[in-house]
Amino acid sequence: MRSEDRKVILSAAAAIVCATVLILAGFAGGYLLAMHNARQGIGLTASSLPPVGVDFSPVWKAWHTIDQKFVPAAVSTTTPLATTTAKLNEQKVWGMIQGLAASLHDPYTFFLPPVEKKQFESDMKGSFEGVGMEIEIKDGILTVVSPLKGSPASKAGIKAGDRILKINGESTEGMDTTTAVGKIRGPKGTKVELTISRDEWDKPRPISVMRDVINVPIIVTTVRPDGIFVIQVSQFTANAPDLFRKALREFVQVGKPKLILDLRGNPGGYLEAAVDIGSWFLPTGAVVVSEDYAGHAANIVHRSYGYDIFNENLEMVILVDKGSASASEILAGALRAHDVAQLVGMHTFGKGSVQELVQITPETSLKVTVARWMGPDGEQIPLDGIAPDYTVDISEEERKAHKDTQMQKAVELLGGDLSIPTEGS
């Protein structure tokens, strides 16, 4: 090993050990900041005073008209009126909030009634029954952000960027993501049929997917025979920073300063996790991303915690694709902006907005877009995604042959052995 390579590896090893306490303190600080912002949002939203200058008389006229005229035909005549009225009132309140959120025409702003809130909390635990893919509304169409590696969706051939036109024969036009997720999920061993539109197809095709228990993988490491170390991060969960620190320790032990960070198919997650991971490569105070609140609140700048354990001998490539969204785009964009890494693959998803989860009642929440993501250069993350330094697509034939041309390009840039097979997912 060259002496300068040994220097970067040894200094990194020492720093990883020393930074264990720092990583916990840094993550806790970020978490407290996020919670502080959420509490502020709850305080403002929970105000009982009506907005100044807004005429609510049409709302109350509609409410009283429903009270006086609506007959719940589906309710048995033996159902006590008080029970029926209470249930209808609850449904009307939830419906009003849903309509209010929908009126903004923002696919990332929506209301979570009790059932949907429980579903969201289940997602955060990282285990659920379904098909294993992230979906969002893009250009008004229900779109696959990414299927999880090894998931039923991935095995069935669903790809990032696929557009879901129907779920079990029901059109998804006008359907929000919460409703769509509820229809796609189901018990293990049952099937759901998705009608998929894809750019390279001349017409939509049905794809049947068998549901299963989905356990979200977080970080997978691989050491290639040529010494190049690969870290695949599938999602930025709360425990991702600690798992990444362990992966870096493995990287250091290999003794080669060549690293591939695979963020393909990573739909995002916690901002704090992305900032923490970026801090291993950036000096203290380096801007990772900013939240632009458009004057509604003071902008927030998220900066590196400064673990910064590698010197200029580190060679790094980041793999991205259409399934790289949100926190993935933030991390990839920041490390490129600071000349730490080059990007290889395809345009990212293009999610340039910030959401906050606000508790409306103990059983319900409102997920609302509150700001825009601004990169270290002060520019918003493009709505059509971040363009890689090297655009490399994987053709249908290469995918079927499990040939990963994007990984091959990354290996080429790092001077690796191109004769070693690189199998795609």
NUPASE-480928 format. One record per atom (N, C-alpha, C): x negated, y negated, z; residue in three letters. Coordinates in steps of 0.05 Angstrom, whole numbers, plus 5000, padded with zeros to 4 digits. Each point is the difference from the previous one (the first is absolute). Layout:
<sites>
XYZALA;...
</sites>
This chain:
<sites>
498350245000MET;501749765000MET;498249755000MET;500849804984ARG;498549755000ARG;500249865027ARG;497949855007SER;500049875026SER;502349805003SER;500649854978GLU;502149815002GLU;502850145004GLU;500350244987ASP;502450155004ASP;500350095028ASP;497750105011ARG;500050095028ARG;500749775019ARG;499149764993LYS;500649775017LYS;503049945001LYS;501350004976VAL;502949945000VAL;501550225015VAL;499250254997ILE;501450225013ILE;499649995030ILE;497549965009LEU;499550005028LEU;501349775014LEU;499949764988SER;501349775012SER;503050045001SER;501150134979ALA;502950065000ALA;500750195023ALA;498350205004ALA;500650205021ALA;500249875027ALA;498049825005ALA;500049875026ALA;502449815003ALA;500749874979ALA;502249815001ALA;502750145004ALA;500350244988ILE;502650145003ILE;500450085029ILE;497950085013VAL;500250085029VAL;500749755016VAL;498649784995CYS;500449755016CYS;502749884994CYS;501150044977ALA;502449864992ALA;502550155010ALA;499750235013THR;502450155009THR;501749835018THR;498849865019VAL;501649825018VAL;501149774984VAL;498449894982LEU;500849774984LEU;502550074983LEU;500050234988ILE;502250074982ILE;502650025016ILE;499950105024LEU;502450015017LEU;500949725008LEU;498149835008ALA;500749735008ALA;501149854976ALA;498750034977GLY;500949854976GLY;502850084992GLY;500550265000PHE;502750094992PHE;502149915019PHE;499350015026ALA;502049915020ALA;500649714996ALA;498049844994GLY;500449714995GLY;501949954977GLY;499550154978GLY;501749974977GLY;502950095006GLY;500350205015TYR;502650115007TYR;501549795017TYR;498749895019LEU;501349805017LEU;500849754984LEU;498449934981LEU;500749774983LEU;502550064984LEU;500150244989ALA;502450084984ALA;502550005018ALA;499750115024MET;502350005019MET;500849725008MET;498149825003HIS;500649735007HIS;501649874978HIS;499250044976ASN;501549884977ASN;502850124999ASN;500350265005ALA;502650124999ALA;501849895022ALA;498949955024ARG;501649895021ARG;501049724993ARG;498249854988GLN;500949734991GLN;502350024981GLN;499850194981GLY;502150034980GLY;502750085014GLY;499850185020ILE;502550095013ILE;501349765014ILE;498349835013GLY;501149775014GLY;501549824982GLY;499049954976LEU;501249824981LEU;502650134988LEU;499850254993THR;502250144988THR;502450035019THR;499450045026ALA;502050075019ALA;501649755009ALA;499449774990SER;501449765009SER;502950024993SER;501749935019SER;502950024996SER;501249754987SER;498449794995LEU;501049764988LEU;500250024970LEU;502249924988PRO;500350024971PRO;498149804986PRO;499150074976PRO;498349814985PRO;501449744994PRO;498549785002VAL;501149744995VAL;500649974970VAL;502449894994GLY;500749944972GLY;500950244984GLY;500650235013VAL;500950234986VAL;503050055007VAL;501750024980ASP;502850045004ASP;500650305001ASP;500750095024PHE;500650295004PHE;502950064998PHE;501749804993SER;502950064999SER;500750214980SER;498750024976PRO;500750224982PRO;499550275012PRO;497850025016VAL;499450265013VAL;502250085019VAL;500849815017TRP;502050075020TRP;502750044988TRP;500649864977LYS;502550054986LYS;500150284989LYS;497850094989ALA;499850274989ALA;500350205023ALA;498649945023TRP;500150185023TRP;502950045009TRP;501549775004HIS;502750025010HIS;501950124980HIS;499549964974THR;501650134979THR;499850305002THR;497550095004ILE;499650295003ILE;501450105025ILE;499749855022ASP;501350085025ASP;503050034997ASP;501249814985GLN;502949994997GLN;501250194979GLN;498450064980LYS;501150154977LYS;498850274995LYS;497550055008PHE;498750254993PHE;501250245015PHE;500650214985VAL;501050255011VAL;497850214995VAL;498850115021PRO;497950214996PRO;501350264993PRO;500450054974ALA;501550234991ALA;498750275008ALA;497349995003ALA;498650255006ALA;500150085029ALA;501249825017VAL;500050065029VAL;502750135007VAL;499850215016SER;502450155008SER;501849825017SER;502750044997THR;501949845016THR;499850065029THR;498750225008THR;499750075028THR;497649865013THR;498349864983THR;497749865011THR;500949755015THR;499249965025PRO;500849765015PRO;499349754985PRO;501849804999LEU;499549764985LEU;497649855010LEU;499649995027ALA;497749865011ALA;497450114990ALA;499950274998THR;497550134991THR;499549934971THR;502250014983THR;499749934972THR;499249714996THR;501249825015THR;499349714998THR;497249955008THR;499150125021ALA;497249965010ALA;498050104979ALA;500650234988LYS;498250114979LYS;500049824976LYS;502349914991LEU;500249824977LEU;498549745005LEU;500349895023ASN;498649755007ASN;497050044999ASN;499050225010GLU;497250064998GLU;499150024971GLU;501550144984GLN;499350044972GLN;500049734986GLN;501949825007LYS;500249744987LYS;497549835007LYS;499250015025VAL;497649855008VAL;497550104986VAL;499750274999TRP;497750114986TRP;500149934970TRP;502450014989GLY;500349944971GLY;499449714994GLY;500749825019MET;499449714996MET;497049955000MET;498650145018ILE;497149965001ILE;498750124975ILE;500950244992GLN;499050124976GLN;500449824975GLN;502449884998GLY;500549824978GLY;498349755001GLY;499549905024LEU;498349775003LEU;497250054991LEU;498950245007ALA;497350084991ALA;500050054970ALA;502150134990ALA;500050064971ALA;500349744983ALA;501149795011SER;500449754985SER;497349874993SER;497950085013LEU;497349894995LEU;498750124975LEU;501150234991HIS;498950144977HIS;497150065003HIS;499350085025ASP;497250085006ASP;500150305007ASP;498750174985PRO;500250295006PRO;498850085026PRO;498449825012TYR;498650075026TYR;501549895024TYR;502249864996THR;501549895022THR;502750155002THR;500450145022PHE;502550165002PHE;500550065030PHE;502650055005PHE;500950065027PHE;499950305006PHE;499350075024LEU;499850285009LEU;502150055021LEU;502450104992PRO;502050095020PRO;498950235017PRO;501650085020PRO;498950205018PRO;498850254987PRO;501550124981VAL;499050254987VAL;497449954985VAL;500049784984GLU;497649934985GLU;497649925017GLU;500649885023LYS;497849935019LYS;498750255011LYS;501650205007LYS;498950255010LYS;498350134978LYS;501049984975GLN;498550124978GLN;497249864997GLN;500049735003PHE;497649854998PHE;498050085022PHE;501150035025GLU;498350085022GLU;498950284996GLU;501550174987SER;499050274993SER;497749984981SER;500249824980ASP;497849964981ASP;497449935015ASP;500249835019MET;497749905014MET;498550225016MET;501550225006LYS;498850225014LYS;498350184981LYS;500549964974GLY;498350144981GLY;500950294993GLY;502450085010SER;501050264993SER;503049994996SER;501050114978PHE;502849994994PHE;500650214979PHE;502550054994GLU;500850194979GLU;500949844976GLU;498850074977GLY;500749864975GLY;498350094978GLY;499349824981VAL;498450074977VAL;497249895000VAL;499549805018GLY;497349905003GLY;499149804980GLY;501449784997MET;499149794982MET;501049735011MET;498549794993GLU;500649735007GLU;501549874977GLU;502249865005ILE;501549874979ILE;500649715007ILE;500249834979GLU;500649725004GLU;501749914976GLU;501249775002ILE;501449884977ILE;498049824986ILE;499550054974LYS;498149844985LYS;501449924974LYS;500149744995ASP;501549894977ASP;502850104999ASP;501350025024GLY;502750085002GLY;500650304997GLY;497950164997ILE;500350294996ILE;498750155022ILE;501350215010LEU;498850185021LEU;497650144988LEU;497749945012THR;497450094989THR;498450165020THR;498650204991VAL;498250165017VAL;497449855004VAL;499449925024VAL;497449885006VAL;497850224998VAL;500550225014SER;498150224999SER;501250255013SER;499550234988PRO;500750255014PRO;497650085018PRO;500550105024LEU;497950095017LEU;498650244988LEU;497450015003LYS;498550234990LYS;500950265012LYS;500650204983GLY;500950265009GLY;502950015009GLY;501549784996SER;502849995008SER;501850144979SER;502550075007PRO;501850114980PRO;500349824976PRO;500049735004ALA;500349824977ALA;497650024982ALA;497650015011SER;497650024984SER;499950274985SER;500750215014LYS;500050274987LYS;502150024977LYS;502249845003ALA;502050014979ALA;499349834976ALA;497749855002GLY;499149844977GLY;500749715001GLY;501149905022ILE;500749725002ILE;497449845003ILE;499949774986LYS;497649835000LYS;500649725009LYS;497949865009ALA;500249725007ALA;501049844975ALA;501949835004GLY;501049844978GLY;502550114987GLY;500750265007ASP;502450114990ASP;502449845009ASP;502049974983ARG;502549865007ARG;502250205004ARG;501349985024ILE;502150195007ILE;502749884991ILE;501250114980LEU;502549894989LEU;502550115013LEU;499850265009LYS;502250135013LYS;499050185022LYS;501750035021ILE;499550195021ILE;502350195002ILE;499650254994ASN;502150204998ASN;502349904982ASN;499349884978GLY;502049904981GLY;501149735005GLY;499549885024GLU;501049745007GLU;498049784991GLU;501049804986SER;498349794990SER;498849845024SER;497449924997THR;498749855021THR;500149704994THR;501449924979GLU;500349714994GLU;501349865023GLU;498649795010GLY;501149845022GLY;499650135027GLY;498850245001MET;499650155025MET;497549905014MET;500149945027ASP;497649925014ASP;498450245009ASP;497549955009THR;498350235006THR;501050165024THR;501249865019THR;501050155024THR;502150204992THR;501949924983THR;502050184990THR;498850234984THR;498149934983ALA;498750204983ALA;498650215016ALA;498549915021VAL;498550185017VAL;502050195014VAL;502249895009GLY;502050175013GLY;501150224982GLY;500249944974LYS;501150194981LYS;497950214991LYS;497449914999ILE;497950184991ILE;499250195022ILE;500049915025ARG;499250185022ARG;502250215005ARG;499250205014GLY;501950215008GLY;498550235013GLY;501550205009PRO;498750225014PRO;498150164983PRO;498050105013LYS;498150184987LYS;501450234986LYS;499150064975GLY;501150224985GLY;502349934982GLY;500949745001THR;502149914982THR;498749844977THR;501549974978LYS;498949874976LYS;501449734996LYS;498549824987VAL;501149754991VAL;499149964971VAL;501849924982GLU;499349964972GLU;499749704995GLU;497749924989LEU;499449724994LEU;499849974970LEU;501449814989THR;499849944971THR;497849784997THR;497850084987ILE;497649834999ILE;499649884973ILE;499249744999SER;499149874976SER;497149945003SER;498450074979ARG;497149965000ARG;499249874974ARG;498049825001ASP;499249854977ASP;499450184976ASP;498650225004GLU;499250174978GLU;502150194990GLU;502450005013TRP;502250174991TRP;501949844982TRP;501250134980ASP;501849874982ASP;502849975012ASP;500650175020LYS;502649985014LYS;499750115029LYS;501849925018PRO;499850105028PRO;500350305001PRO;498850125021ARG;500150295005ARG;500850065029ARG;501550215004PRO;500650085028PRO;497750165012PRO;499449945025ILE;498050165015ILE;501250095026ILE;500050265005SER;501150115024SER;497850045021SER;500549905024VAL;497950025021VAL;501250145024VAL;498550205010MET;500850155024MET;498949855025MET;501849935017ARG;499249855024ARG;498550185020ARG;498349875015ASP;498450155020ASP;499349825023ASP;498750105020VAL;499049845022VAL;497549854990VAL;500049745003ILE;497849834990ILE;498349915023ILE;497550095001ASN;498149905020ASN;498049824985ASN;500049755006VAL;498449814985VAL;497150035006VAL;498350074981PRO;497150015005PRO;498949725000PRO;498049955016ILE;499049735002ILE;497349964986ILE;497950155009ILE;497449974989ILE;498850274994ILE;498950034976VAL;498650254992VAL;497249924990VAL;498050155009THR;497349944991THR;498850234984THR;498349934980THR;498850204983THR;497149924995THR;498150195002VAL;497249954993VAL;499550154974VAL;499449854979ARG;499450124974ARG;497250125001ARG;499450204983PRO;497350124999PRO;497849804994PRO;500749774986ASP;498049804994ASP;499649805022ASP;501450045023GLY;499649835024GLY;502049775001GLY;501549954980ILE;502049785001ILE;502250085019ILE;500749825018PHE;502050055021PHE;502649884991PHE;502250155003VAL;502749904992VAL;501849995024VAL;501249775005ILE;502049975021ILE;502649944987ILE;502050175003GLN;502749954990GLN;501849915023GLN;501149764997VAL;501849905020VAL;502849994988VAL;501950165011SER;502650034988SER;502049795010SER;499549895024GLN;501849815012GLN;498749865023GLN;500749745004PHE;498849855022PHE;501850025024PHE;499850225015THR;501650045024THR;498649885024THR;501350015023ALA;498849895024ALA;497450135008ALA;499750264994ASN;497550145008ASN;498050014977ASN;500649874978ALA;498150014977ALA;497349885007ALA;499849785015PRO;497349895007PRO;498250195014PRO;501150155020ASP;498450195014ASP;499250244982ASP;501850094983LEU;499350214982LEU;497949914979LEU;500249754992PHE;498049904981PHE;497349985013PHE;499949925025ARG;497449995015ARG;498750285000ARG;501650205005LYS;498950285000LYS;499050074972LYS;501549924979ALA;499150054973ALA;497449874994ALA;499649755009LEU;497549864996LEU;497750145014LEU;500650115023ARG;497950155014ARG;499050244983ARG;501950134987GLU;499350224982GLU;498349904977GLU;500949774989PHE;498549884978PHE;497149945007PHE;499749895024VAL;497349935009VAL;498350255003VAL;501250215010GLN;498550255004GLN;499050134974GLN;501449944978VAL;499250104974VAL;497349884991VAL;499649755007GLY;497449874995GLY;499749884972GLY;502249964986LYS;499949884973LYS;501949755001LYS;499049774990PRO;501649755002PRO;502049964976PRO;501250224991LYS;501849984977LYS;502850095009LYS;502049824997LEU;502650055011LEU;502249944980LEU;502050184998ILE;502449964985ILE;502349995019ILE;501549785000LEU;502449975017LEU;502450044982LEU;501550215004ASP;502350064982ASP;502649905013ASP;501149794988LEU;502549885009LEU;502350064981LEU;499650184981ARG;502150064981ARG;502450135014ARG;502349914993GLY;502550115013GLY;500449915028GLY;498549815010ASN;500349905027ASN;501949775000ASN;502550035011PRO;502049804999PRO;499749775020PRO;498050025018GLY;499549785019GLY;500550105029GLY;501149825016GLY;500450065028GLY;499449765017GLY;498650045022TYR;499449785019TYR;497749824989TYR;500549745000LEU;498049814992LEU;497550025018LEU;500550035027GLU;497850015019GLU;498050234993GLU;501150224990ALA;498350234993ALA;498249934976ALA;501149864980ALA;498549924977ALA;497849815007ALA;500749815018VAL;498049805009VAL;497750135015VAL;500850195017ASP;498050155016ASP;498150164983ASP;501150144980ILE;498350164982ILE;498249824984ILE;501049774991GLY;498449824984GLY;497749885017GLY;500449985026SER;498049885018SER;497450165001SER;500150264993TRP;497550165000TRP;498149904977TRP;501149854981PHE;498449934977PHE;499649694998PHE;501349855018LEU;499949714997LEU;499049865025LEU;498649784998PRO;499049865023PRO;502249865016PRO;499449935024THR;502049875018THR;501149754986THR;502649975001GLY;501349764989GLY;500650014971GLY;499050194985ALA;500750024971ALA;503050034997ALA;501249854982VAL;502850024995VAL;500850264986VAL;501850155012VAL;501150244988VAL;502549934984VAL;501849865013VAL;502549924987VAL;501349775016VAL;501749844987SER;501549795014SER;502950044996SER;501649925020GLU;502950014997GLU;501049714995GLU;501149954977ASP;501049734993ASP;503049995006ASP;500849845020TYR;502849985008TYR;501549784986TYR;498849884980ALA;501449804983ALA;501149775017ALA;498749935021GLY;500849785017GLY;502050075022GLY;501050255000HIS;501950085021HIS;498550045027HIS;497550064998ALA;498450045024ALA;497149964992ALA;498249985020ALA;497249964994ALA;498950264986ALA;498449964979ASN;498850234987ASN;498150145019ASN;499850274996ILE;498350165017ILE;497850124983ILE;497549965008VAL;497750114986VAL;498950245016VAL;499950234986HIS;498950255013HIS;497150034991HIS;498250015020ARG;497250004995ARG;498750265010ARG;497750074989SER;498650235008SER;499149995029SER;500150235013TYR;499150015028TYR;496950025000TYR;498850044977GLY;497149984998GLY;498550255009GLY;501150244997TYR;498350235006TYR;497750014980TYR;500549954974ASP;498049954980ASP;497550165003ASP;500350274998ILE;497750185007ILE;498250074977ILE;500849924975PHE;498450084977PHE;498549764988PHE;497650054990ASN;498649784986ASN;500450024970ASN;498449854985GLU;500449984971GLU;499550264985GLU;498950205013ASN;499450254987ASN;502550184996ASN;502249935014LEU;502450154997LEU;501149964971LEU;500750224987GLU;501250004974GLU;502850115003GLU;502049844992MET;502850085006MET;501949954977MET;501750194994VAL;502149974980VAL;502750075013VAL;502049854993ILE;502750055011ILE;501850084976ILE;501450225004LEU;501950104980LEU;502849905006LEU;501449894980VAL;502749895004VAL;501750094976VAL;502649995004ASP;501950064978ASP;502749865005ASP;502050074985LYS;502749885004LYS;501150055027LYS;499150215013GLY;501050085027GLY;498649865022GLY;498049834994SER;498549855021SER;501549745005SER;501249975024ALA;501749775005ALA;499449885027ALA;500949755003SER;500049865026SER;497250005013SER;499750145023ALA;497550005014ALA;497750114983ALA;500650184982SER;497950114982SER;499049784982SER;501849844990GLU;499249784982GLU;498449795016GLU;500849955025ILE;498649815016ILE;497150095005ILE;499650255008LEU;497350105006LEU;498350004974LEU;501150114979ALA;498550024975ALA;499249724989ALA;502049825001GLY;499549734991GLY;497949855016GLY;500150045027ALA;498149875017ALA;497250104996ALA;499650264999LEU;497350114997LEU;498949934972LEU;501649974980ARG;499049914974ARG;499349715001ARG;501749845012ALA;499549715002ALA;497449935014ALA;499350175019HIS;497549965015HIS;497750164989HIS;500350104975ASP;497850144986ASP;499050255014ASP;501850135014VAL;499350255014VAL;500550244981VAL;502049994984ALA;500850234984ALA;501149924973ALA;499950184981GLN;501349974974GLN;502550185000GLN;502049914984LEU;502550154999LEU;500250154973LEU;500950255003VAL;500350174976VAL;502850135001VAL;501350014977GLY;502650134998GLY;502049834984GLY;502449965011MET;502149864986MET;500949765017MET;501649824987HIS;501249785015HIS;501450115025HIS;499849865023THR;501450085024THR;502949934998THR;501550065021PHE;502949984999PHE;501049714998PHE;498749825015GLY;500749724999GLY;502049915021GLY;499550075025LYS;501849925022LYS;498649775015LYS;500649764992GLY;498749775012GLY;501549855021GLY;501750145015SER;501649875021SER;499750145027SER;500649855021VAL;499850095028VAL;502750045011VAL;500550235013GLN;502550055013GLN;499750015031GLN;502149925013GLU;500150015030GLU;502550155008GLU;499850185019LEU;502350155010LEU;501149865024LEU;502449894998VAL;501249855022VAL;502350155012VAL;500050045026GLN;502250145013GLN;502449815002GLN;502350094988ILE;502549845001ILE;501650085025ILE;500450265004THR;501250115024THR;498250245008THR;500450115024PRO;498450235008PRO;500150234980PRO;502250024984GLU;500350224981GLU;499449934971GLU;499649744994THR;499749914972THR;497649824997THR;499049984976SER;497749824994SER;500449874972SER;498649794996LEU;499949874974LEU;497149994990LEU;499550124977LYS;497449984988LYS;500049774981LYS;498449795004VAL;500349764985VAL;497249904990VAL;500049924975THR;497549884988THR;499549735012THR;497749965012VAL;499549755014VAL;497649844989VAL;498450134983ALA;497749864989ALA;498950144976ALA;498049884987ARG;498750114977ARG;497150075008ARG;499050224988TRP;497250075004TRP;498249834982TRP;497949885012MET;498149844985MET;497250135004MET;498650064978GLY;497450135003GLY;497949805009GLY;497550105004PRO;497849835010PRO;499649764981PRO;500750024975ASP;499649784981ASP;502349805001ASP;502050045018GLY;502249825002GLY;502350044981GLY;499750214983GLU;502050064980GLU;501850225010GLU;502649984992GLN;501950215008GLN;499450264985GLN;500450235014ILE;499750264987ILE;502050004977ILE;499150054975PRO;501749984977PRO;502450205002PRO;502349904990LEU;502450175001LEU;499850244982LEU;498249984980ASP;499650234982ASP;497650175009ASP;499049945024GLY;497850165012GLY;497249894994GLY;498150105015ILE;497249924997ILE;498750174977ILE;498749864982ALA;498750134978ALA;497350115009ALA;499450264995PRO;497450115008PRO;497749894982PRO;497650035010ASP;497749924984ASP;499650184976ASP;500850255004TYR;499850204978TYR;502750144999TYR;501549954978THR;502650124996THR;499650284988THR;500950205015VAL;499850284992VAL;502750135005VAL;501350094979ASP;502650145003ASP;499450304999ASP;501850155011ILE;499950304999ILE;502250094982ILE;499450114977SER;502150084981SER;501550245011SER;502350054987GLU;501750225008GLU;498550274997GLU;498450024978GLU;498550244995GLU;497850045022GLU;498749785007GLU;497950015020GLU;501250075028GLU;502449895004ARG;501350065026ARG;500750305002ARG;501050104978LYS;500850294999LYS;497550175004LYS;497749914989ALA;497650155003ALA;498549945026ALA;501349845018HIS;498849935025HIS;497249864996HIS;499949834980LYS;497549864994LYS;500349715010LYS;498449925019ASP;500149745013ASP;498049814987ASP;500849874978THR;498249824986THR;499449745016THR;501849935018GLN;499549765017GLN;497750065019GLN;500150235012MET;497850085018MET;497450034985MET;500150104976GLN;497650034983GLN;498749734995GLN;501749804995LYS;498949734995LYS;498749895025LYS;501250055023ALA;498849915025ALA;497350135005ALA;499950264995VAL;497550155003VAL;497949894981VAL;500849944975GLU;498149894981GLU;498849735010GLU;501749835011LEU;499149745009LEU;498150035024LEU;500350225015LEU;498250045023LEU;497650184993LEU;499750064974GLY;497750154992GLY;500150295008GLY;502450115003GLY;500350285009GLY;499850204977GLY;500350255007ASP;499750224980ASP;502750044986ASP;500149924974LEU;502550024985LEU;500750294992LEU;498150185004SER;500550284993SER;501650145021SER;500349885024ILE;501650125021ILE;502949954994ILE;501650204999PRO;502949974994PRO;501449825021PRO;501749824990THR;501649835018THR;502950074994THR;501250145018GLU;502850094997GLU;501949795009GLU;502049944984GLY;502149815008GLY;502150135017GLY;501849845011SER;502150105017SER;502250134984SER;
</sites>
